[in-house]
Amino acid sequence: MKSARCAVAALCCLSSLLAAAKSTPPKIVLWSWNAEQDLRFLKQDAEIGVAYLALSLRFTGRDEVIADPRFMPLRLASNTWQMVVIRCDYDGQEGQRPAFSDRQRRLAARMIAEIASLTHAQAVQIDFDAPRSGYGFYRQLLGDVRARLGPNIFLSMTALVSWCQTPQSWLTGLPVDEIVPMAFYMGQATPAITTMLQRGGNFAFTGCRDSIGIQFGAGTPIRPRKNQRVYFFAQPQIWSPDTVQAARGLLP
């Protein structure tokens, strides 16, 4: 009888651990940005997840954070793996440039935690550009977000490729589970980075090697590596069974 009770207790403990386990993204994730989309056709495809823009935040002035939630309809099957994306931006106009203040950081962290709770997020991705003066702010913001979400929600962030090009990047030690270099819209660096990746090169910062963001279409010159998670961005195209199948064809 005692051994039976012990076995039941062990099973209950295992069930609790499994329920609390971190939900890791699949190897293929489709970004759904600010457009109306119906992705219910993915219900039979457990190998593909969706990362959808749920909230945009804009930092402006000394203390202000302007929130812009998603209003475009997005239809997903209930069994589709989902990641909530929060886009952070800043006002670059003279007199409106953000102070990246403690108040802005606290407001942003609270808003991100609220949208994660409202959507019952399996994972959260913070998408942002940042001037050098904002590095410390975002480091602290990501720490605040991690603390609010807890250890069992997968936390992802995007990164400019310029942040990945030195071994000692400011990205070192950030409290995230994944860094996704945005290998498109790279400005003057586009030819050099594209050639480097096509020839089998790697980003100098090792934290930028496990995942990659690629724009689907227009020839898609950069392809993911074996065992690398890939985020596909298709705007202005809309994801359909045909475009998803074509994206699959880019995998090694």
C-alpha positions as CSV (number, residue, x, y, z in Angstrom):
1,M,0.0,0.0,0.0
2,K,2.8,2.3,0.9
3,S,4.6,1.7,-2.4
4,A,1.3,2.4,-4.3
5,R,0.9,5.7,-2.5
6,C,4.5,6.6,-3.3
7,A,3.9,5.7,-7.0
8,V,0.8,7.9,-7.1
9,A,2.7,10.8,-5.5
10,A,5.5,10.4,-8.0
11,L,3.1,10.5,-10.9
12,C,1.4,13.6,-9.5
13,C,4.7,15.3,-9.1
14,L,5.8,14.4,-12.7
15,S,2.4,15.7,-14.0
16,S,3.0,19.0,-12.2
17,L,6.5,19.3,-13.6
18,L,5.3,18.6,-17.1
19,A,2.5,21.1,-16.8
20,A,5.0,23.8,-15.8
21,A,7.6,22.9,-18.4
22,K,8.7,25.6,-20.8
23,S,7.1,25.4,-24.2
24,T,9.9,25.6,-26.7
25,P,9.1,26.9,-30.3
26,P,9.0,24.5,-33.2
27,K,11.8,24.8,-35.8
28,I,9.6,26.8,-38.2
29,V,7.8,29.9,-37.0
30,L,5.7,32.2,-39.2
31,W,5.6,35.8,-38.3
32,S,2.1,37.3,-38.6
33,W,2.5,41.1,-38.5
34,N,-0.2,43.7,-38.7
35,A,-2.4,42.2,-41.4
36,E,-5.6,40.2,-41.4
37,Q,-4.8,36.5,-41.6
38,D,-6.5,33.2,-41.5
39,L,-4.0,30.5,-40.5
40,R,-6.4,27.8,-39.4
41,F,-5.1,25.6,-42.2
42,L,-2.0,24.9,-40.0
43,K,-4.2,22.8,-37.6
44,Q,-2.7,19.6,-39.0
45,D,0.9,20.8,-38.9
46,A,2.5,20.4,-35.5
47,E,5.9,21.4,-37.0
48,I,5.0,25.0,-37.6
49,G,4.2,27.8,-35.0
50,V,3.0,31.3,-35.4
51,A,4.5,34.4,-33.8
52,Y,2.0,37.2,-34.1
53,L,2.2,40.9,-33.3
54,A,-0.1,41.5,-30.4
55,L,1.1,44.9,-29.1
56,S,3.3,47.8,-30.2
57,L,4.8,50.2,-27.7
58,R,6.4,53.5,-28.6
59,F,8.7,55.4,-26.2
60,T,8.5,59.1,-26.4
61,G,9.6,62.1,-24.3
62,R,10.5,61.8,-20.6
63,D,7.9,59.4,-19.3
64,E,5.5,58.4,-22.0
65,V,4.8,54.9,-23.4
66,I,2.1,54.8,-26.2
67,A,0.4,51.4,-26.5
68,D,-1.1,50.3,-29.8
69,P,-2.7,46.8,-29.5
70,R,-3.4,44.7,-32.5
71,F,-6.8,45.2,-34.1
72,M,-6.3,43.2,-37.3
73,P,-8.1,39.8,-37.1
74,L,-5.9,36.7,-36.8
75,R,-7.5,33.2,-36.9
76,L,-5.6,30.3,-35.6
77,A,-6.5,26.7,-34.8
78,S,-6.5,26.0,-31.1
79,N,-3.7,23.5,-31.4
80,T,-1.3,25.8,-33.3
81,W,1.8,26.7,-31.2
82,Q,1.7,30.5,-30.6
83,M,4.1,33.2,-29.6
84,V,3.0,36.7,-28.6
85,V,5.2,39.5,-30.2
86,I,5.6,42.9,-28.7
87,R,7.2,45.5,-30.9
88,C,9.1,48.3,-29.1
89,D,9.9,51.5,-30.9
90,Y,10.9,55.0,-30.1
91,D,10.2,58.5,-31.3
92,G,13.3,60.0,-33.0
93,Q,11.9,63.5,-33.6
94,E,13.7,66.4,-31.9
95,G,12.0,67.1,-28.6
96,Q,10.2,63.7,-28.5
97,R,13.2,61.4,-28.3
98,P,12.8,59.1,-25.3
99,A,14.7,59.4,-22.1
100,F,14.5,55.7,-21.7
101,S,13.5,56.4,-18.1
102,D,12.8,54.1,-15.2
103,R,9.1,55.0,-15.5
104,Q,9.0,54.1,-19.2
105,R,10.7,50.8,-18.3
106,R,8.3,50.0,-15.5
107,L,5.2,50.8,-17.7
108,A,6.5,48.8,-20.6
109,A,7.2,45.7,-18.4
110,R,3.8,45.9,-16.9
111,M,2.1,46.2,-20.3
112,I,4.1,43.3,-21.7
113,A,3.2,41.1,-18.7
114,E,-0.5,42.1,-19.1
115,I,-0.7,41.1,-22.8
116,A,1.1,37.8,-22.0
117,S,-1.5,37.1,-19.3
118,L,-4.5,38.1,-21.4
119,T,-3.4,36.0,-24.3
120,H,-2.3,33.0,-22.2
121,A,1.0,33.2,-24.1
122,Q,3.1,30.1,-24.5
123,A,6.0,32.3,-25.4
124,V,6.8,36.0,-25.7
125,Q,9.1,37.8,-28.2
126,I,10.4,41.3,-27.7
127,D,11.1,42.9,-31.1
128,F,13.0,46.2,-31.0
129,D,15.7,48.4,-32.5
130,A,17.8,50.5,-30.1
131,P,20.3,53.3,-30.2
132,R,23.5,52.7,-28.3
133,S,22.1,54.9,-25.5
134,G,19.2,52.5,-25.1
135,Y,21.2,49.3,-24.5
136,G,21.1,49.6,-20.8
137,F,17.4,50.4,-20.8
138,Y,16.6,47.3,-22.8
139,R,18.9,45.1,-20.7
140,Q,16.9,46.2,-17.6
141,L,13.6,45.9,-19.4
142,L,14.3,42.3,-20.5
143,G,15.2,41.5,-16.9
144,D,11.9,43.0,-15.6
145,V,9.9,41.1,-18.2
146,R,11.7,37.9,-17.3
147,A,10.9,38.5,-13.6
148,R,7.2,39.1,-14.4
149,L,6.8,36.2,-16.7
150,G,8.6,33.7,-14.6
151,P,11.1,31.1,-15.7
152,N,8.6,28.8,-17.5
153,I,7.5,31.1,-20.3
154,F,9.9,31.0,-23.3
155,L,11.3,34.5,-23.8
156,S,12.7,35.4,-27.2
157,M,14.1,38.7,-28.6
158,T,15.0,39.9,-32.1
159,A,18.4,41.5,-32.8
160,L,19.9,43.7,-35.5
161,V,22.7,41.8,-37.3
162,S,25.1,44.6,-36.3
163,W,24.7,43.4,-32.7
164,C,25.8,39.9,-33.7
165,Q,29.0,40.8,-35.5
166,T,31.4,41.0,-32.6
167,P,32.3,38.2,-30.2
168,Q,31.7,40.5,-27.2
169,S,28.3,41.9,-28.0
170,W,26.1,43.9,-25.6
171,L,23.7,41.0,-25.9
172,T,25.9,38.9,-23.7
173,G,24.1,37.6,-20.6
174,L,20.6,38.9,-21.4
175,P,17.9,36.9,-19.6
176,V,16.4,35.4,-22.7
177,D,16.0,31.9,-24.1
178,E,16.7,32.9,-27.7
179,I,18.1,35.7,-29.9
180,V,16.8,36.0,-33.4
181,P,19.1,38.0,-35.8
182,M,16.9,39.8,-38.4
183,A,18.7,38.8,-41.6
184,F,16.8,41.2,-43.8
185,Y,16.4,45.0,-44.1
186,M,20.1,45.2,-43.2
187,G,20.9,48.4,-45.0
188,Q,24.4,48.8,-46.3
189,A,25.5,45.6,-44.6
190,T,23.1,43.5,-46.7
191,P,25.6,42.4,-49.4
192,A,28.4,41.5,-47.0
193,I,26.2,39.6,-44.5
194,T,24.3,37.8,-47.2
195,T,27.5,36.6,-48.8
196,M,29.0,35.6,-45.5
197,L,25.9,33.5,-44.6
198,Q,25.6,32.0,-48.1
199,R,29.2,30.8,-47.8
200,G,28.6,29.0,-44.5
201,G,29.9,31.7,-42.2
202,N,28.6,32.4,-38.7
203,F,27.8,35.5,-36.7
204,A,30.8,36.3,-34.4
205,F,28.5,36.4,-31.3
206,T,27.7,32.7,-30.6
207,G,24.3,33.7,-29.1
208,C,23.1,34.7,-32.5
209,R,23.6,31.3,-34.2
210,D,20.7,29.1,-33.1
211,S,17.9,31.0,-34.7
212,I,17.5,33.3,-37.6
213,G,14.8,35.6,-39.1
214,I,14.4,35.5,-42.9
215,Q,12.1,37.4,-45.3
216,F,10.3,35.0,-47.5
217,G,10.0,35.9,-51.1
218,A,12.0,38.1,-53.5
219,G,14.4,35.2,-54.1
220,T,15.1,34.6,-50.3
221,P,18.9,34.7,-50.7
222,I,19.5,33.5,-47.1
223,R,18.5,30.1,-46.0
224,P,18.5,28.5,-42.5
225,R,21.1,26.0,-41.4
226,K,20.4,22.5,-40.3
227,N,19.2,22.4,-36.6
228,Q,18.6,26.2,-36.7
229,R,15.2,27.6,-35.8
230,V,13.8,29.9,-38.6
231,Y,11.3,32.7,-38.3
232,F,9.8,33.6,-41.7
233,F,8.6,37.1,-42.4
234,A,6.3,37.3,-45.5
235,Q,4.9,40.8,-45.5
236,P,3.4,42.1,-47.8
237,Q,2.5,38.6,-48.8
238,I,-0.2,36.7,-46.8
239,W,0.6,33.2,-45.5
240,S,-1.3,30.5,-47.4
241,P,-0.9,26.8,-47.8
242,D,1.1,27.5,-51.0
243,T,3.5,30.1,-49.4
244,V,4.0,27.9,-46.4
245,Q,4.9,24.9,-48.6
246,A,7.3,27.1,-50.5
247,A,8.9,28.3,-47.3
248,R,9.3,24.7,-46.2
249,G,11.3,24.1,-49.4
250,L,14.0,26.5,-48.1
251,L,14.9,24.3,-45.2
252,P,18.0,22.1,-45.5
